[in-house]
Amino acid sequence: MGRRATPLVAGNWKMFKGPSETASFCAALAARLHALDGRLTRRELDVLARILSGLTSEGIALDLRVSVNTVLTYRKRAYGRLGVSSQAELFALCLA
């Protein structure tokens, strides 16, 4: 049986990845997303990269030092620009 990813809890997500590892991984994902659609803002790229890396909205808010509502707003705008409506569609777009 395959190993399943454990959902990351906002308060302790840094126990799973070090800050430098998270930053470099998110930068690579942001570059891939930017190549897909150059209209995304820097913050939209930051949020989407962290979604793809497995962080929850709460974890993203902690990492970017913004509110959860701000994260949700960036996600909604980015999804609209990319023409996706779910996290699964976002993953499929990035893997294509």
N, C-alpha and C positions, 0 to 999 in steps of 0.2 A: 504494500500500500504506500502511495506517495506521501511525502511530507507536506502538510498543509501549512500555509502561512498563518501566523497568529495575528489577529487584528492588533494594531498598536494603540495603546491607551495614551491619551494626550499627556498625562503627567509623567510617564516614564518611557516615552519612545526613544529618548537618547540612550537608554541602556542597550538598545538593539543595534544602533549604528553610532559611530563617533561623528562629531560635527564635521570633521574634515572629509570623512568618507561620504557623508550625506551631501555636503556641498559639491564635491566633485561629481558625484552621481547625478545630482539634480542639474548641474551645469551641462552635462552631456545630454540629458533628456531635453533640457530647454533648447539646446542647439538643434536637436532633431525636430522639435516642435516648430521652431522658427523656420526651418527648411520647408516644413509642410505649409505654413502660412505666415508670411512676413508681416501681416497686419496685427498680430497679437502684441499687446503691450508687454513690457518687462515683467510687470506684476502678474499678468495673466500667465506668462510663461513660467514664472516661479511657482504659481499655484498648481498649474497642470503638471509640472515636473514632479512636484511633491505628491500629487495624487497618484501618478504613475509609479512612484517609488514606494507606495503603500501607506502613506500617512493618512490619518483621519483629518477631517476638517479642523478638529480641535488641535491636533498635532501641528498642522500647517499654520494655524493662527499663532501658536506658541513660537514656532520657528521663525515666522516672519514678523512677529510682534505686532499683530493686528487683531481685530476682533473676528470671531467666527462668522458674523454677518458679512464682514468685508470679504472673507474667503469665499463665502457662498456667492456674493455678487461677482467677484472676479471669475469664478467657475462658470456662472451662468452666462456672462458675457463671452467668455472664451469658447464655450460650447456653441453658442450662437454663431460666432465667427467661423468656427470649424465645421458647422453644419452637423454636429452630433447632439444626441439628446441623453446619453447615458455614459457611465464610466466604461462599460463594455465596448461601446462604439469608439470611445477615445482610445482604448487599448488596441482595437482592431485597426484603427486609422494609423496608429504609430507602428504597428507590426507589419503593415502592408508594404 
